[in-house]
Amino acid sequence: MQIPTGKKIYFLSDFHLGVPDRETSLQRERKIVRFLEAARSDAACIFILGDMFDFWYEYRRTVPKGYVRLLGKIAEIADSGIPFYFFVGNHDMWMRGYFEAELGVPVYFEPRSFQFNGKQFMIGHGDGLGPGDHGYKFLKKVFRNPFCQALFGLIPPSIGIGIADYFSRSSRAATGTKEDRFLGEHLEWLVIHSRDVLKRQHYDYFIFGHRHLPIDLPLSDQSRYLNLGDWIQHFSYAEFDGNDLLLKYFEV
């Protein structure tokens, strides 16, 4: 894709709408909608790299309640001709066609490479990449298994969402303060993963979410790693204008 002059590509991630309570989540949702409305004036396309919701499961005839402001704004902007691309995260991996059918937004379940203005991008949510975290990697295989997903679909939504909320809180408690600080280049799993990929193939930019901490780190003279942070504390995002990739913060 060649970005038209004056246009930009926007990247954002990790809204976790639904937590810690409805009112706080609604305030964040309104702020995200304001960002999207501002971005549409010069957006060539918009990437959302997962964990839009703290939990999302598409039952055959039911989707989780709420989020109408954000979903409506995405549909409105997509209908105007500005494409969205969505990568599932570890909190909203159970998508089954709703975004494609209702919003016209393609959904990706694994990291994917893109080329913009001759620059190579590797883009994804980032969960389960790099060394370590073997317990989660096993659970991810279980959660992605179609049979296991079908079994979960037999649970009534009121109970299923309650179970998911419990595990989400448990996961956040287990993470503790690790999300608040940079662990160092030799301990950040996504940095390690990106450097391993570079040994096999060149990418100018690696862009991930999941980590909840804004990070802009050179991997070599010709490659950079960016983590997009989140829209819980940092309200951070990245933009690419065809020449430069910048990590920014939305304050409005």
C-alpha positions in Angstrom: 0.0 0.0 0.0 1.2 3.5 -0.9 0.0 6.1 1.6 -1.4 9.1 -0.2 0.3 12.5 0.6 -1.1 14.0 3.7 -2.6 10.7 5.0 -1.5 8.6 8.0 -1.8 5.1 9.3 -2.9 4.9 13.0 -2.2 2.0 15.4 -3.8 1.6 18.8 -4.4 -1.3 21.2 -5.6 -2.6 24.6 -8.8 -0.7 25.5 -10.0 -3.4 27.8 -13.5 -1.9 27.8 -15.7 -3.3 30.5 -13.2 -2.9 33.4 -12.9 -1.9 36.2 -16.6 -0.8 36.1 -19.2 0.4 33.7 -18.8 4.2 34.3 -15.1 4.2 34.1 -15.2 2.0 31.0 -17.8 4.3 29.4 -15.6 7.4 29.9 -12.7 5.6 28.2 -14.9 4.5 25.4 -16.0 8.1 24.8 -12.4 9.2 24.7 -11.5 6.5 22.1 -14.5 7.6 20.0 -13.1 11.2 20.1 -9.7 9.9 19.0 -11.2 8.0 16.1 -13.3 11.0 15.0 -10.2 13.2 15.0 -8.1 10.6 13.2 -10.6 10.1 10.4 -9.7 13.5 8.9 -6.3 12.2 7.7 -6.4 8.4 8.2 -5.5 6.2 5.3 -6.4 3.2 7.5 -6.6 2.3 11.2 -5.2 -0.8 13.0 -6.5 -2.0 16.3 -4.2 -4.6 17.8 -6.4 -6.5 20.2 -8.0 -6.5 23.6 -10.5 -3.9 22.6 -12.7 -5.6 25.2 -11.8 -7.2 28.5 -14.0 -10.1 27.4 -15.7 -10.9 24.1 -17.4 -14.1 23.0 -19.8 -14.3 20.0 -22.6 -16.7 20.8 -24.6 -17.8 17.7 -27.3 -15.2 18.3 -25.7 -13.0 21.1 -22.8 -10.7 21.5 -21.8 -9.0 24.8 -23.9 -6.1 25.8 -22.6 -2.5 25.4 -19.9 -0.7 23.5 -22.4 0.7 21.0 -20.6 4.1 20.8 -17.3 2.5 19.7 -18.8 -0.1 17.4 -21.0 2.5 15.8 -18.1 4.8 15.2 -16.0 2.1 13.7 -18.9 1.1 11.3 -19.4 4.8 10.4 -15.7 5.4 9.6 -15.4 2.0 7.7 -18.5 2.8 5.7 -16.9 6.1 4.7 -14.1 4.3 3.0 -11.4 4.2 5.6 -10.4 0.6 6.3 -9.9 -0.9 9.7 -7.8 -3.9 10.5 -8.4 -5.8 13.8 -6.0 -8.3 15.4 -7.5 -10.4 18.2 -5.9 -10.2 21.7 -5.9 -12.7 24.5 -9.1 -11.1 25.9 -11.2 -11.0 22.7 -9.9 -14.0 20.8 -13.3 -15.6 20.4 -14.5 -13.7 17.4 -16.6 -15.6 14.9 -17.6 -13.3 12.0 -19.5 -10.4 13.7 -16.9 -7.7 12.9 -16.6 -8.9 9.3 -20.4 -9.1 8.8 -21.6 -6.0 10.8 -18.6 -3.6 10.6 -16.8 -4.7 7.4 -13.6 -5.1 9.4 -11.2 -8.0 8.7 -10.1 -9.9 11.8 -6.6 -11.5 12.1 -5.7 -14.2 14.6 -2.0 -14.2 14.1 0.7 -11.5 13.5 1.0 -10.5 9.9 3.4 -8.6 7.7 2.4 -5.5 5.7 4.3 -3.2 3.4 3.6 0.6 3.4 5.6 3.0 1.3 8.3 0.4 0.9 8.7 -0.2 4.6 8.1 -3.7 6.1 5.9 -3.9 9.1 5.3 -6.9 11.4 2.0 -6.3 13.2 0.1 -8.3 15.9 -1.3 -8.3 19.4 1.8 -10.0 20.8 0.4 -12.6 23.2 2.2 -15.9 23.4 5.3 -14.7 21.4 8.8 -15.1 22.6 10.3 -17.3 25.2 8.6 -18.3 28.5 4.9 -18.0 29.5 4.4 -21.7 28.8 1.3 -21.8 30.9 -0.5 -19.2 28.9 0.7 -20.7 25.6 -1.0 -23.9 26.6 -4.2 -22.1 27.6 -4.2 -20.2 24.3 -4.2 -23.5 22.4 -7.1 -24.7 24.5 -9.0 -21.4 24.0 -8.4 -21.4 20.3 -9.6 -25.0 19.9 -13.0 -25.0 18.0 -14.3 -27.8 20.2 -13.5 -26.0 23.4 -15.1 -22.8 22.0 -18.2 -24.7 21.1 -18.4 -26.2 24.6 -18.1 -22.7 26.1 -21.0 -21.6 23.8 -23.3 -24.0 25.6 -22.9 -22.1 28.8 -25.6 -19.4 29.2 -24.1 -15.9 28.6 -24.8 -14.6 32.1 -22.8 -17.4 33.5 -20.1 -17.6 30.8 -19.3 -13.9 31.0 -19.1 -14.1 34.8 -16.6 -16.9 34.5 -14.6 -14.9 32.0 -14.6 -11.8 34.3 -13.2 -13.9 37.1 -10.3 -15.2 35.0 -9.6 -11.7 33.7 -9.3 -10.3 37.2 -7.1 -13.3 38.2 -4.8 -12.7 35.2 -4.5 -9.0 36.0 -3.7 -9.8 39.7 -1.0 -12.3 38.7 0.6 -9.8 36.4 0.9 -7.3 39.2 3.2 -4.3 38.6 5.1 -5.9 35.7 3.0 -3.9 33.3 4.2 -0.6 34.8 7.9 -0.9 34.2 10.3 -1.7 31.4 12.0 -5.0 32.3 15.0 -4.5 30.1 15.8 -5.6 26.6 16.9 -9.1 27.7 13.7 -9.8 29.6 11.0 -8.2 27.4 9.6 -11.2 25.5 8.4 -9.3 22.6 11.8 -7.6 22.1 13.5 -11.0 22.2 10.9 -12.4 19.7 11.4 -9.4 17.4 15.2 -9.8 17.4 14.8 -13.6 16.7 12.6 -12.8 13.7 15.2 -10.2 12.4 17.8 -13.0 12.2 15.6 -14.6 9.5 13.9 -11.7 7.8 14.2 -7.9 7.8 11.4 -5.7 9.1 11.6 -2.0 9.5 9.0 -2.0 12.3 7.6 -4.4 14.8 4.4 -3.1 16.2 2.6 -5.0 19.1 0.2 -4.4 21.9 -0.4 -6.6 24.9 2.3 -5.2 27.0 0.3 -2.1 28.2 3.5 0.0 28.3 4.5 2.5 25.6 7.9 1.4 24.3 9.9 2.7 21.3 13.2 0.7 21.1 15.8 0.4 18.3 16.5 -3.2 17.4 19.2 -2.3 14.9 20.3 0.6 12.7 17.3 -0.2 10.4 14.7 -1.7 12.6 12.5 -0.6 15.6 10.2 -2.2 18.0 7.1 -0.3 19.2 4.6 -1.3 21.9 1.5 0.7 21.7 0.8 0.9 25.5 -2.9 1.0 26.4 -6.0 3.1 26.7 -6.4 2.5 30.4 -3.5 4.7 31.8 -1.5 5.9 28.9 -3.9 6.6 26.0 -1.0 6.1 23.6 -0.9 5.2 19.9 1.4 5.3 16.9 1.1 7.0 13.6 3.0 6.4 10.3 2.9 9.3 7.8 4.7 7.4 5.0 8.1 8.4 6.3 8.3 8.3 10.1 6.6 6.2 12.7 5.9 8.1 15.9 4.6 7.1 19.3 2.1 9.6 20.6 -0.4 10.3 23.4 -4.0 11.5 23.1 -4.9 14.1 25.7 -8.3 15.5 24.5 
